[in-house]
Amino acid sequence: MKLNGISSILLYVNTKNLPAIRLYEKMGFKRNVEIKDICGTKEICYEMELKIL
């Protein structure tokens, strides 16, 4: 990924999906913002980012 100029990975996870959020945080992802309707109508998700050093 570094060779292709990719500096981070983004994902979206429902704010209610606590097991997945904990797993992503253990892997180094950080919560950026809450976004409505991206994971389904009337659903709120976190945008999470893993920076690649």
Number of C-alpha atoms within 10 A of each C-alpha: 9 9 6 6 7 11 12 13 12 13 13 18 20 19 16 12 11 11 8 13 20 12 11 18 14 10 10 13 20 17 18 11 12 15 16 14 10 16 15 10 8 9 13 18 22 22 19 21 19 17 13 11 7
